Amino acid sequence: MGARMKQLTGRIKHAAGSLIGNTKPEREGWSERRLSQARQRFDDATDKVGDVIDTSADAAADAVAPDRTGQRPA
């Protein structure tokens, strides 16, 4: 189940718990929602770090690779 789906189920549990006055599903829903939000932010950050690493690796490879004339850049 994706992070957005877990956020939705957490929101539903929280709302249902609030509606019926039962704190257990209310707390569980709140926790599920917050945990899935944190997990989604972590995944987004991990993707961004991976992009930066790829870009840096490409730039480093271009900096040391010889050009068409066989000369390395100055």
mmJSON file of the N, C-alpha and C atoms, coordinates in Angstrom:
{"data_MODEL":{"atom_site":{
"group_PDB":["ATOM","ATOM","ATOM","ATOM","ATOM","ATOM","ATOM","ATOM","ATOM","ATOM","ATOM","ATOM","ATOM","ATOM","ATOM","ATOM","ATOM","ATOM","ATOM","ATOM","ATOM","ATOM","ATOM","ATOM","ATOM","ATOM","ATOM","ATOM","ATOM","ATOM","ATOM","ATOM","ATOM","ATOM","ATOM","ATOM","ATOM","ATOM","ATOM","ATOM","ATOM","ATOM","ATOM","ATOM","ATOM","ATOM","ATOM","ATOM","ATOM","ATOM","ATOM","ATOM","ATOM","ATOM","ATOM","ATOM","ATOM","ATOM","ATOM","ATOM","ATOM","ATOM","ATOM","ATOM","ATOM","ATOM","ATOM","ATOM","ATOM","ATOM","ATOM","ATOM","ATOM","ATOM","ATOM","ATOM","ATOM","ATOM","ATOM","ATOM","ATOM","ATOM","ATOM","ATOM","ATOM","ATOM","ATOM","ATOM","ATOM","ATOM","ATOM","ATOM","ATOM","ATOM","ATOM","ATOM","ATOM","ATOM","ATOM","ATOM","ATOM","ATOM","ATOM","ATOM","ATOM","ATOM","ATOM","ATOM","ATOM","ATOM","ATOM","ATOM","ATOM","ATOM","ATOM","ATOM","ATOM","ATOM","ATOM","ATOM","ATOM","ATOM","ATOM","ATOM","ATOM","ATOM","ATOM","ATOM","ATOM","ATOM","ATOM","ATOM","ATOM","ATOM","ATOM","ATOM","ATOM","ATOM","ATOM","ATOM","ATOM","ATOM","ATOM","ATOM","ATOM","ATOM","ATOM","ATOM","ATOM","ATOM","ATOM","ATOM","ATOM","ATOM","ATOM","ATOM","ATOM","ATOM","ATOM","ATOM","ATOM","ATOM","ATOM","ATOM","ATOM","ATOM","ATOM","ATOM","ATOM","ATOM","ATOM","ATOM","ATOM","ATOM","ATOM","ATOM","ATOM","ATOM","ATOM","ATOM","ATOM","ATOM","ATOM","ATOM","ATOM","ATOM","ATOM","ATOM","ATOM","ATOM","ATOM","ATOM","ATOM","ATOM","ATOM","ATOM","ATOM","ATOM","ATOM","ATOM","ATOM","ATOM","ATOM","ATOM","ATOM","ATOM","ATOM","ATOM","ATOM","ATOM","ATOM","ATOM","ATOM","ATOM","ATOM","ATOM","ATOM","ATOM","ATOM","ATOM","ATOM","ATOM"],
"id":[1,2,3,4,5,6,7,8,9,10,11,12,13,14,15,16,17,18,19,20,21,22,23,24,25,26,27,28,29,30,31,32,33,34,35,36,37,38,39,40,41,42,43,44,45,46,47,48,49,50,51,52,53,54,55,56,57,58,59,60,61,62,63,64,65,66,67,68,69,70,71,72,73,74,75,76,77,78,79,80,81,82,83,84,85,86,87,88,89,90,91,92,93,94,95,96,97,98,99,100,101,102,103,104,105,106,107,108,109,110,111,112,113,114,115,116,117,118,119,120,121,122,123,124,125,126,127,128,129,130,131,132,133,134,135,136,137,138,139,140,141,142,143,144,145,146,147,148,149,150,151,152,153,154,155,156,157,158,159,160,161,162,163,164,165,166,167,168,169,170,171,172,173,174,175,176,177,178,179,180,181,182,183,184,185,186,187,188,189,190,191,192,193,194,195,196,197,198,199,200,201,202,203,204,205,206,207,208,209,210,211,212,213,214,215,216,217,218,219,220,221,222],
"type_symbol":["N","C","C","N","C","C","N","C","C","N","C","C","N","C","C","N","C","C","N","C","C","N","C","C","N","C","C","N","C","C","N","C","C","N","C","C","N","C","C","N","C","C","N","C","C","N","C","C","N","C","C","N","C","C","N","C","C","N","C","C","N","C","C","N","C","C","N","C","C","N","C","C","N","C","C","N","C","C","N","C","C","N","C","C","N","C","C","N","C","C","N","C","C","N","C","C","N","C","C","N","C","C","N","C","C","N","C","C","N","C","C","N","C","C","N","C","C","N","C","C","N","C","C","N","C","C","N","C","C","N","C","C","N","C","C","N","C","C","N","C","C","N","C","C","N","C","C","N","C","C","N","C","C","N","C","C","N","C","C","N","C","C","N","C","C","N","C","C","N","C","C","N","C","C","N","C","C","N","C","C","N","C","C","N","C","C","N","C","C","N","C","C","N","C","C","N","C","C","N","C","C","N","C","C","N","C","C","N","C","C","N","C","C","N","C","C","N","C","C","N","C","C"],
"label_atom_id":["N","CA","C","N","CA","C","N","CA","C","N","CA","C","N","CA","C","N","CA","C","N","CA","C","N","CA","C","N","CA","C","N","CA","C","N","CA","C","N","CA","C","N","CA","C","N","CA","C","N","CA","C","N","CA","C","N","CA","C","N","CA","C","N","CA","C","N","CA","C","N","CA","C","N","CA","C","N","CA","C","N","CA","C","N","CA","C","N","CA","C","N","CA","C","N","CA","C","N","CA","C","N","CA","C","N","CA","C","N","CA","C","N","CA","C","N","CA","C","N","CA","C","N","CA","C","N","CA","C","N","CA","C","N","CA","C","N","CA","C","N","CA","C","N","CA","C","N","CA","C","N","CA","C","N","CA","C","N","CA","C","N","CA","C","N","CA","C","N","CA","C","N","CA","C","N","CA","C","N","CA","C","N","CA","C","N","CA","C","N","CA","C","N","CA","C","N","CA","C","N","CA","C","N","CA","C","N","CA","C","N","CA","C","N","CA","C","N","CA","C","N","CA","C","N","CA","C","N","CA","C","N","CA","C","N","CA","C","N","CA","C","N","CA","C","N","CA","C","N","CA","C","N","CA","C","N","CA","C"],
"label_alt_id":[null,null,null,null,null,null,null,null,null,null,null,null,null,null,null,null,null,null,null,null,null,null,null,null,null,null,null,null,null,null,null,null,null,null,null,null,null,null,null,null,null,null,null,null,null,null,null,null,null,null,null,null,null,null,null,null,null,null,null,null,null,null,null,null,null,null,null,null,null,null,null,null,null,null,null,null,null,null,null,null,null,null,null,null,null,null,null,null,null,null,null,null,null,null,null,null,null,null,null,null,null,null,null,null,null,null,null,null,null,null,null,null,null,null,null,null,null,null,null,null,null,null,null,null,null,null,null,null,null,null,null,null,null,null,null,null,null,null,null,null,null,null,null,null,null,null,null,null,null,null,null,null,null,null,null,null,null,null,null,null,null,null,null,null,null,null,null,null,null,null,null,null,null,null,null,null,null,null,null,null,null,null,null,null,null,null,null,null,null,null,null,null,null,null,null,null,null,null,null,null,null,null,null,null,null,null,null,null,null,null,null,null,null,null,null,null,null,null,null,null,null,null],
"label_comp_id":["MET","MET","MET","GLY","GLY","GLY","ALA","ALA","ALA","ARG","ARG","ARG","MET","MET","MET","LYS","LYS","LYS","GLN","GLN","GLN","LEU","LEU","LEU","THR","THR","THR","GLY","GLY","GLY","ARG","ARG","ARG","ILE","ILE","ILE","LYS","LYS","LYS","HIS","HIS","HIS","ALA","ALA","ALA","ALA","ALA","ALA","GLY","GLY","GLY","SER","SER","SER","LEU","LEU","LEU","ILE","ILE","ILE","GLY","GLY","GLY","ASN","ASN","ASN","THR","THR","THR","LYS","LYS","LYS","PRO","PRO","PRO","GLU","GLU","GLU","ARG","ARG","ARG","GLU","GLU","GLU","GLY","GLY","GLY","TRP","TRP","TRP","SER","SER","SER","GLU","GLU","GLU","ARG","ARG","ARG","ARG","ARG","ARG","LEU","LEU","LEU","SER","SER","SER","GLN","GLN","GLN","ALA","ALA","ALA","ARG","ARG","ARG","GLN","GLN","GLN","ARG","ARG","ARG","PHE","PHE","PHE","ASP","ASP","ASP","ASP","ASP","ASP","ALA","ALA","ALA","THR","THR","THR","ASP","ASP","ASP","LYS","LYS","LYS","VAL","VAL","VAL","GLY","GLY","GLY","ASP","ASP","ASP","VAL","VAL","VAL","ILE","ILE","ILE","ASP","ASP","ASP","THR","THR","THR","SER","SER","SER","ALA","ALA","ALA","ASP","ASP","ASP","ALA","ALA","ALA","ALA","ALA","ALA","ALA","ALA","ALA","ASP","ASP","ASP","ALA","ALA","ALA","VAL","VAL","VAL","ALA","ALA","ALA","PRO","PRO","PRO","ASP","ASP","ASP","ARG","ARG","ARG","THR","THR","THR","GLY","GLY","GLY","GLN","GLN","GLN","ARG","ARG","ARG","PRO","PRO","PRO","ALA","ALA","ALA"],
"label_asym_id":["A","A","A","A","A","A","A","A","A","A","A","A","A","A","A","A","A","A","A","A","A","A","A","A","A","A","A","A","A","A","A","A","A","A","A","A","A","A","A","A","A","A","A","A","A","A","A","A","A","A","A","A","A","A","A","A","A","A","A","A","A","A","A","A","A","A","A","A","A","A","A","A","A","A","A","A","A","A","A","A","A","A","A","A","A","A","A","A","A","A","A","A","A","A","A","A","A","A","A","A","A","A","A","A","A","A","A","A","A","A","A","A","A","A","A","A","A","A","A","A","A","A","A","A","A","A","A","A","A","A","A","A","A","A","A","A","A","A","A","A","A","A","A","A","A","A","A","A","A","A","A","A","A","A","A","A","A","A","A","A","A","A","A","A","A","A","A","A","A","A","A","A","A","A","A","A","A","A","A","A","A","A","A","A","A","A","A","A","A","A","A","A","A","A","A","A","A","A","A","A","A","A","A","A","A","A","A","A","A","A","A","A","A","A","A","A","A","A","A","A","A","A"],
"label_entity_id":["1","1","1","1","1","1","1","1","1","1","1","1","1","1","1","1","1","1","1","1","1","1","1","1","1","1","1","1","1","1","1","1","1","1","1","1","1","1","1","1","1","1","1","1","1","1","1","1","1","1","1","1","1","1","1","1","1","1","1","1","1","1","1","1","1","1","1","1","1","1","1","1","1","1","1","1","1","1","1","1","1","1","1","1","1","1","1","1","1","1","1","1","1","1","1","1","1","1","1","1","1","1","1","1","1","1","1","1","1","1","1","1","1","1","1","1","1","1","1","1","1","1","1","1","1","1","1","1","1","1","1","1","1","1","1","1","1","1","1","1","1","1","1","1","1","1","1","1","1","1","1","1","1","1","1","1","1","1","1","1","1","1","1","1","1","1","1","1","1","1","1","1","1","1","1","1","1","1","1","1","1","1","1","1","1","1","1","1","1","1","1","1","1","1","1","1","1","1","1","1","1","1","1","1","1","1","1","1","1","1","1","1","1","1","1","1","1","1","1","1","1","1"],
"label_seq_id":[1,1,1,2,2,2,3,3,3,4,4,4,5,5,5,6,6,6,7,7,7,8,8,8,9,9,9,10,10,10,11,11,11,12,12,12,13,13,13,14,14,14,15,15,15,16,16,16,17,17,17,18,18,18,19,19,19,20,20,20,21,21,21,22,22,22,23,23,23,24,24,24,25,25,25,26,26,26,27,27,27,28,28,28,29,29,29,30,30,30,31,31,31,32,32,32,33,33,33,34,34,34,35,35,35,36,36,36,37,37,37,38,38,38,39,39,39,40,40,40,41,41,41,42,42,42,43,43,43,44,44,44,45,45,45,46,46,46,47,47,47,48,48,48,49,49,49,50,50,50,51,51,51,52,52,52,53,53,53,54,54,54,55,55,55,56,56,56,57,57,57,58,58,58,59,59,59,60,60,60,61,61,61,62,62,62,63,63,63,64,64,64,65,65,65,66,66,66,67,67,67,68,68,68,69,69,69,70,70,70,71,71,71,72,72,72,73,73,73,74,74,74],
"pdbx_PDB_ins_code":[null,null,null,null,null,null,null,null,null,null,null,null,null,null,null,null,null,null,null,null,null,null,null,null,null,null,null,null,null,null,null,null,null,null,null,null,null,null,null,null,null,null,null,null,null,null,null,null,null,null,null,null,null,null,null,null,null,null,null,null,null,null,null,null,null,null,null,null,null,null,null,null,null,null,null,null,null,null,null,null,null,null,null,null,null,null,null,null,null,null,null,null,null,null,null,null,null,null,null,null,null,null,null,null,null,null,null,null,null,null,null,null,null,null,null,null,null,null,null,null,null,null,null,null,null,null,null,null,null,null,null,null,null,null,null,null,null,null,null,null,null,null,null,null,null,null,null,null,null,null,null,null,null,null,null,null,null,null,null,null,null,null,null,null,null,null,null,null,null,null,null,null,null,null,null,null,null,null,null,null,null,null,null,null,null,null,null,null,null,null,null,null,null,null,null,null,null,null,null,null,null,null,null,null,null,null,null,null,null,null,null,null,null,null,null,null,null,null,null,null,null,null],
"Cartn_x":[0.849,0.0,0.896,0.582,1.389,1.193,2.086,2.049,0.766,0.347,-0.872,-2.1,-2.132,-3.258,-3.278,-2.104,-2.04,-2.467,-2.127,-2.57,-4.087,-4.673,-6.128,-6.783,-6.272,-6.865,-6.683,-5.547,-5.324,-6.301,-6.539,-7.494,-8.902,-9.27,-10.594,-10.723,-9.687,-9.722,-9.854,-9.079,-9.096,-10.485,-11.058,-12.386,-13.45,-13.357,-14.336,-14.233,-13.004,-12.809,-13.356,-13.135,-13.671,-15.193,-15.737,-17.183,-17.893,-17.327,-17.989,-17.503,-16.514,-16.02,-15.078,-14.473,-13.537,-12.119,-11.316,-9.989,-8.978,-9.175,-8.186,-8.058,-9.151,-8.978,-8.583,-8.988,-8.616,-7.094,-6.503,-5.044,-4.32,-4.834,-4.201,-4.22,-5.348,-5.452,-4.5,-4.422,-3.503,-2.064,-1.7,-0.345,-0.039,-0.964,-0.756,-0.56,-1.369,-1.279,0.062,0.472,1.742,2.938,2.882,3.973,4.09,2.975,3.029,3.492,3.138,3.634,5.145,5.65,7.096,7.808,7.231,7.837,7.863,6.806,6.758,7.81,7.954,8.979,10.383,10.596,11.891,12.177,11.183,11.364,11.655,10.958,11.206,12.626,13.07,14.427,15.465,15.216,16.134,16.249,15.124,15.152,15.964,15.782,16.523,18.024,18.395,19.822,20.397,19.645,20.088,20.282,19.381,19.509,20.766,21.044,22.239,23.495,23.494,24.654,24.869,23.791,23.911,24.433,23.902,24.342,25.816,26.224,27.621,28.538,28.11,28.925,29.075,27.993,28.069,29.0,28.916,29.768,31.234,31.5,32.877,33.417,32.577,33.015,33.29,32.467,32.689,33.948,34.268,35.433,36.739,36.753,38.004,38.047,36.955,36.924,37.585,38.334,38.946,37.859,38.109,37.158,37.427,36.819,36.942,38.372,39.164,40.54,41.47,40.943,41.773,42.458,42.159,42.753,41.821,42.409,41.616,41.36,40.192,39.908,40.878,41.145,42.097,41.481],
"Cartn_y":[-1.167,0.0,1.232,2.192,3.39,4.335,5.277,6.239,7.075,7.454,8.274,7.465,6.184,5.346,5.166,5.01,4.883,6.177,7.3,8.576,8.657,8.193,8.222,7.294,6.076,5.155,5.696,6.321,6.925,8.047,8.836,9.947,9.412,8.334,7.738,7.158,6.431,5.871,6.978,8.032,9.144,9.773,10.008,10.625,9.711,8.412,7.473,7.414,7.382,7.371,8.622,9.752,11.015,11.019,10.51,10.508,9.654,8.476,7.584,7.79,8.632,8.927,7.875,7.087,6.055,6.553,6.69,7.276,6.321,5.015,4.068,4.187,4.055,4.23,5.655,6.602,7.988,8.147,7.602,7.661,6.848,5.656,4.813,5.501,6.099,6.803,7.972,8.731,9.87,9.383,8.309,7.761,7.254,6.525,6.005,7.141,8.155,9.292,10.0,10.272,10.971,10.115,8.825,7.942,7.859,7.752,7.67,8.993,10.113,11.407,11.487,11.037,11.061,10.133,8.963,8.011,8.584,9.26,9.857,10.963,11.775,12.836,12.246,11.152,10.481,9.936,9.301,8.765,9.88,11.001,12.143,12.673,12.778,13.261,12.291,10.993,9.978,10.086,10.293,10.465,11.691,12.784,14.011,13.825,13.142,12.881,12.029,11.024,10.182,10.988,11.934,12.798,13.654,14.196,15.029,14.185,12.977,12.092,11.775,11.463,11.169,12.37,13.545,14.76,15.036,14.854,15.082,14.079,12.829,11.802,12.111,12.546,12.909,14.094,15.095,16.276,15.902,15.019,14.591,13.793,12.946,12.164,13.074,14.076,15.025,15.854,16.143,16.975,16.248,14.934,14.2,13.438,13.392,12.669,13.503,12.857,13.609,14.066,15.216,15.684,14.991,15.453,14.785,14.767,15.726,15.791,14.903,14.281,13.428,14.169,15.469,16.301,16.382,16.357,16.575,18.067,18.433,19.859,20.491,21.758,22.465,22.842],
"Cartn_z":[0.0,0.0,0.0,-0.861,-0.972,0.196,0.274,1.378,1.346,0.166,0.074,0.495,0.158,0.55,2.066,2.668,4.122,4.808,4.198,4.751,4.726,3.635,3.517,4.54,4.689,5.668,7.085,7.349,8.661,8.929,7.913,8.054,8.321,7.62,7.812,9.219,9.669,11.026,12.07,11.889,12.829,12.876,11.697,11.637,12.241,11.963,12.507,14.029,14.545,15.988,16.646,16.005,16.534,16.512,15.431,15.255,16.298,16.59,17.545,18.97,19.14,20.478,21.028,20.146,20.57,20.288,21.324,21.151,20.541,20.665,20.119,18.598,17.801,16.36,15.985,16.788,16.531,16.621,17.677,17.851,16.779,16.494,15.476,14.112,13.78,12.505,12.419,13.5,13.532,13.352,14.05,13.961,12.563,11.959,10.605,9.609,9.748,8.834,8.958,10.179,10.392,9.957,10.25,9.853,8.336,7.647,6.193,5.583,6.194,5.713,5.873,7.007,7.246,6.273,6.039,5.109,3.697,3.303,1.974,1.842,2.866,2.826,2.777,3.511,3.489,2.094,1.48,0.13,-0.871,-0.751,-1.631,-1.46,-0.22,0.054,-0.484,-0.333,-0.841,-2.357,-3.031,-4.485,-4.88,-4.152,-4.466,-4.259,-3.189,-2.941,-4.066,-4.487,-5.6,-6.869,-7.132,-8.31,-8.227,-7.042,-6.863,-7.062,-6.549,-6.718,-8.192,-8.91,-10.338,-11.112,-10.803,-11.484,-11.193,-9.946,-9.568,-10.249,-10.318,-10.971,-12.453,-13.093,-14.509,-14.717,-13.855,-13.973,-13.761,-12.81,-12.561,-13.743,-14.314,-15.471,-16.656,-16.859,-17.949,-17.726,-16.478,-16.169,-16.451,-16.324,-16.524,-17.84,-18.56,-19.845,-20.927,-21.782,-22.893,-23.864,-24.513,-25.521,-26.846,-27.922,-29.221,-29.751,-29.356,-29.843,-29.04,-27.976,-27.147,-26.016,-25.921,-24.875,-23.681,-22.506,-21.306,-21.147,-20.595,-20.397,-19.414,-19.622,-18.758,-17.447],
"occupancy":[1.0,1.0,1.0,1.0,1.0,1.0,1.0,1.0,1.0,1.0,1.0,1.0,1.0,1.0,1.0,1.0,1.0,1.0,1.0,1.0,1.0,1.0,1.0,1.0,1.0,1.0,1.0,1.0,1.0,1.0,1.0,1.0,1.0,1.0,1.0,1.0,1.0,1.0,1.0,1.0,1.0,1.0,1.0,1.0,1.0,1.0,1.0,1.0,1.0,1.0,1.0,1.0,1.0,1.0,1.0,1.0,1.0,1.0,1.0,1.0,1.0,1.0,1.0,1.0,1.0,1.0,1.0,1.0,1.0,1.0,1.0,1.0,1.0,1.0,1.0,1.0,1.0,1.0,1.0,1.0,1.0,1.0,1.0,1.0,1.0,1.0,1.0,1.0,1.0,1.0,1.0,1.0,1.0,1.0,1.0,1.0,1.0,1.0,1.0,1.0,1.0,1.0,1.0,1.0,1.0,1.0,1.0,1.0,1.0,1.0,1.0,1.0,1.0,1.0,1.0,1.0,1.0,1.0,1.0,1.0,1.0,1.0,1.0,1.0,1.0,1.0,1.0,1.0,1.0,1.0,1.0,1.0,1.0,1.0,1.0,1.0,1.0,1.0,1.0,1.0,1.0,1.0,1.0,1.0,1.0,1.0,1.0,1.0,1.0,1.0,1.0,1.0,1.0,1.0,1.0,1.0,1.0,1.0,1.0,1.0,1.0,1.0,1.0,1.0,1.0,1.0,1.0,1.0,1.0,1.0,1.0,1.0,1.0,1.0,1.0,1.0,1.0,1.0,1.0,1.0,1.0,1.0,1.0,1.0,1.0,1.0,1.0,1.0,1.0,1.0,1.0,1.0,1.0,1.0,1.0,1.0,1.0,1.0,1.0,1.0,1.0,1.0,1.0,1.0,1.0,1.0,1.0,1.0,1.0,1.0,1.0,1.0,1.0,1.0,1.0,1.0,1.0,1.0,1.0,1.0,1.0,1.0],
"B_iso_or_equiv":[0.0,0.0,0.0,0.0,0.0,0.0,0.0,0.0,0.0,0.0,0.0,0.0,0.0,0.0,0.0,0.0,0.0,0.0,0.0,0.0,0.0,0.0,0.0,0.0,0.0,0.0,0.0,0.0,0.0,0.0,0.0,0.0,0.0,0.0,0.0,0.0,0.0,0.0,0.0,0.0,0.0,0.0,0.0,0.0,0.0,0.0,0.0,0.0,0.0,0.0,0.0,0.0,0.0,0.0,0.0,0.0,0.0,0.0,0.0,0.0,0.0,0.0,0.0,0.0,0.0,0.0,0.0,0.0,0.0,0.0,0.0,0.0,0.0,0.0,0.0,0.0,0.0,0.0,0.0,0.0,0.0,0.0,0.0,0.0,0.0,0.0,0.0,0.0,0.0,0.0,0.0,0.0,0.0,0.0,0.0,0.0,0.0,0.0,0.0,0.0,0.0,0.0,0.0,0.0,0.0,0.0,0.0,0.0,0.0,0.0,0.0,0.0,0.0,0.0,0.0,0.0,0.0,0.0,0.0,0.0,0.0,0.0,0.0,0.0,0.0,0.0,0.0,0.0,0.0,0.0,0.0,0.0,0.0,0.0,0.0,0.0,0.0,0.0,0.0,0.0,0.0,0.0,0.0,0.0,0.0,0.0,0.0,0.0,0.0,0.0,0.0,0.0,0.0,0.0,0.0,0.0,0.0,0.0,0.0,0.0,0.0,0.0,0.0,0.0,0.0,0.0,0.0,0.0,0.0,0.0,0.0,0.0,0.0,0.0,0.0,0.0,0.0,0.0,0.0,0.0,0.0,0.0,0.0,0.0,0.0,0.0,0.0,0.0,0.0,0.0,0.0,0.0,0.0,0.0,0.0,0.0,0.0,0.0,0.0,0.0,0.0,0.0,0.0,0.0,0.0,0.0,0.0,0.0,0.0,0.0,0.0,0.0,0.0,0.0,0.0,0.0,0.0,0.0,0.0,0.0,0.0,0.0],
"pdbx_formal_charge":[null,null,null,null,null,null,null,null,null,null,null,null,null,null,null,null,null,null,null,null,null,null,null,null,null,null,null,null,null,null,null,null,null,null,null,null,null,null,null,null,null,null,null,null,null,null,null,null,null,null,null,null,null,null,null,null,null,null,null,null,null,null,null,null,null,null,null,null,null,null,null,null,null,null,null,null,null,null,null,null,null,null,null,null,null,null,null,null,null,null,null,null,null,null,null,null,null,null,null,null,null,null,null,null,null,null,null,null,null,null,null,null,null,null,null,null,null,null,null,null,null,null,null,null,null,null,null,null,null,null,null,null,null,null,null,null,null,null,null,null,null,null,null,null,null,null,null,null,null,null,null,null,null,null,null,null,null,null,null,null,null,null,null,null,null,null,null,null,null,null,null,null,null,null,null,null,null,null,null,null,null,null,null,null,null,null,null,null,null,null,null,null,null,null,null,null,null,null,null,null,null,null,null,null,null,null,null,null,null,null,null,null,null,null,null,null,null,null,null,null,null,null],
"auth_seq_id":[1,1,1,2,2,2,3,3,3,4,4,4,5,5,5,6,6,6,7,7,7,8,8,8,9,9,9,10,10,10,11,11,11,12,12,12,13,13,13,14,14,14,15,15,15,16,16,16,17,17,17,18,18,18,19,19,19,20,20,20,21,21,21,22,22,22,23,23,23,24,24,24,25,25,25,26,26,26,27,27,27,28,28,28,29,29,29,30,30,30,31,31,31,32,32,32,33,33,33,34,34,34,35,35,35,36,36,36,37,37,37,38,38,38,39,39,39,40,40,40,41,41,41,42,42,42,43,43,43,44,44,44,45,45,45,46,46,46,47,47,47,48,48,48,49,49,49,50,50,50,51,51,51,52,52,52,53,53,53,54,54,54,55,55,55,56,56,56,57,57,57,58,58,58,59,59,59,60,60,60,61,61,61,62,62,62,63,63,63,64,64,64,65,65,65,66,66,66,67,67,67,68,68,68,69,69,69,70,70,70,71,71,71,72,72,72,73,73,73,74,74,74],
"auth_comp_id":["MET","MET","MET","GLY","GLY","GLY","ALA","ALA","ALA","ARG","ARG","ARG","MET","MET","MET","LYS","LYS","LYS","GLN","GLN","GLN","LEU","LEU","LEU","THR","THR","THR","GLY","GLY","GLY","ARG","ARG","ARG","ILE","ILE","ILE","LYS","LYS","LYS","HIS","HIS","HIS","ALA","ALA","ALA","ALA","ALA","ALA","GLY","GLY","GLY","SER","SER","SER","LEU","LEU","LEU","ILE","ILE","ILE","GLY","GLY","GLY","ASN","ASN","ASN","THR","THR","THR","LYS","LYS","LYS","PRO","PRO","PRO","GLU","GLU","GLU","ARG","ARG","ARG","GLU","GLU","GLU","GLY","GLY","GLY","TRP","TRP","TRP","SER","SER","SER","GLU","GLU","GLU","ARG","ARG","ARG","ARG","ARG","ARG","LEU","LEU","LEU","SER","SER","SER","GLN","GLN","GLN","ALA","ALA","ALA","ARG","ARG","ARG","GLN","GLN","GLN","ARG","ARG","ARG","PHE","PHE","PHE","ASP","ASP","ASP","ASP","ASP","ASP","ALA","ALA","ALA","THR","THR","THR","ASP","ASP","ASP","LYS","LYS","LYS","VAL","VAL","VAL","GLY","GLY","GLY","ASP","ASP","ASP","VAL","VAL","VAL","ILE","ILE","ILE","ASP","ASP","ASP","THR","THR","THR","SER","SER","SER","ALA","ALA","ALA","ASP","ASP","ASP","ALA","ALA","ALA","ALA","ALA","ALA","ALA","ALA","ALA","ASP","ASP","ASP","ALA","ALA","ALA","VAL","VAL","VAL","ALA","ALA","ALA","PRO","PRO","PRO","ASP","ASP","ASP","ARG","ARG","ARG","THR","THR","THR","GLY","GLY","GLY","GLN","GLN","GLN","ARG","ARG","ARG","PRO","PRO","PRO","ALA","ALA","ALA"],
"auth_asym_id":["A","A","A","A","A","A","A","A","A","A","A","A","A","A","A","A","A","A","A","A","A","A","A","A","A","A","A","A","A","A","A","A","A","A","A","A","A","A","A","A","A","A","A","A","A","A","A","A","A","A","A","A","A","A","A","A","A","A","A","A","A","A","A","A","A","A","A","A","A","A","A","A","A","A","A","A","A","A","A","A","A","A","A","A","A","A","A","A","A","A","A","A","A","A","A","A","A","A","A","A","A","A","A","A","A","A","A","A","A","A","A","A","A","A","A","A","A","A","A","A","A","A","A","A","A","A","A","A","A","A","A","A","A","A","A","A","A","A","A","A","A","A","A","A","A","A","A","A","A","A","A","A","A","A","A","A","A","A","A","A","A","A","A","A","A","A","A","A","A","A","A","A","A","A","A","A","A","A","A","A","A","A","A","A","A","A","A","A","A","A","A","A","A","A","A","A","A","A","A","A","A","A","A","A","A","A","A","A","A","A","A","A","A","A","A","A","A","A","A","A","A","A"],
"auth_atom_id":["N","CA","C","N","CA","C","N","CA","C","N","CA","C","N","CA","C","N","CA","C","N","CA","C","N","CA","C","N","CA","C","N","CA","C","N","CA","C","N","CA","C","N","CA","C","N","CA","C","N","CA","C","N","CA","C","N","CA","C","N","CA","C","N","CA","C","N","CA","C","N","CA","C","N","CA","C","N","CA","C","N","CA","C","N","CA","C","N","CA","C","N","CA","C","N","CA","C","N","CA","C","N","CA","C","N","CA","C","N","CA","C","N","CA","C","N","CA","C","N","CA","C","N","CA","C","N","CA","C","N","CA","C","N","CA","C","N","CA","C","N","CA","C","N","CA","C","N","CA","C","N","CA","C","N","CA","C","N","CA","C","N","CA","C","N","CA","C","N","CA","C","N","CA","C","N","CA","C","N","CA","C","N","CA","C","N","CA","C","N","CA","C","N","CA","C","N","CA","C","N","CA","C","N","CA","C","N","CA","C","N","CA","C","N","CA","C","N","CA","C","N","CA","C","N","CA","C","N","CA","C","N","CA","C","N","CA","C","N","CA","C","N","CA","C","N","CA","C","N","CA","C","N","CA","C","N","CA","C"],
"pdbx_PDB_model_num":[1,1,1,1,1,1,1,1,1,1,1,1,1,1,1,1,1,1,1,1,1,1,1,1,1,1,1,1,1,1,1,1,1,1,1,1,1,1,1,1,1,1,1,1,1,1,1,1,1,1,1,1,1,1,1,1,1,1,1,1,1,1,1,1,1,1,1,1,1,1,1,1,1,1,1,1,1,1,1,1,1,1,1,1,1,1,1,1,1,1,1,1,1,1,1,1,1,1,1,1,1,1,1,1,1,1,1,1,1,1,1,1,1,1,1,1,1,1,1,1,1,1,1,1,1,1,1,1,1,1,1,1,1,1,1,1,1,1,1,1,1,1,1,1,1,1,1,1,1,1,1,1,1,1,1,1,1,1,1,1,1,1,1,1,1,1,1,1,1,1,1,1,1,1,1,1,1,1,1,1,1,1,1,1,1,1,1,1,1,1,1,1,1,1,1,1,1,1,1,1,1,1,1,1,1,1,1,1,1,1,1,1,1,1,1,1,1,1,1,1,1,1]
}}}
